[in-house]
Amino acid sequence: MNSSISHDFGEESIEEKARWFQSLTLEERMALLCQFTEMLLSVNPKIVDQKDTEPIKGRILVLEKT
């Protein structure tokens, strides 16, 4: 794995992102999860109150456990 800095968007494939994420320790992954959660809650604090989401026709598929 190349440890140099690159500014090439071509190197930002989903595979490269997955490889980077897998290189993190469990503690680093959990810290990222906490940061993403805090960011989401700062943008939309009422998201925790939302229940029973409705699918938007043709755009998002909501899966349910039956």
Stockholm file with secondary structure:
# STOCKHOLM 1.0

chainA/1-66         MNSSISHDFGEESIEEKARWFQSLTLEERMALLCQFTEMLLSVNPKIVDQKDTEPIKGRILVLEKT
#=GR chainA/1-66 SS CCCSCCCCGGGCCHHHHHHHHHTSCHHHHHHHHHHHHHHHHHHCGGGGGCCSCCCCTTTCCCCCCC
#=GC SS_cons        CCCSCCCCGGGCCHHHHHHHHHTSCHHHHHHHHHHHHHHHHHHCGGGGGCCSCCCCTTTCCCCCCC
//
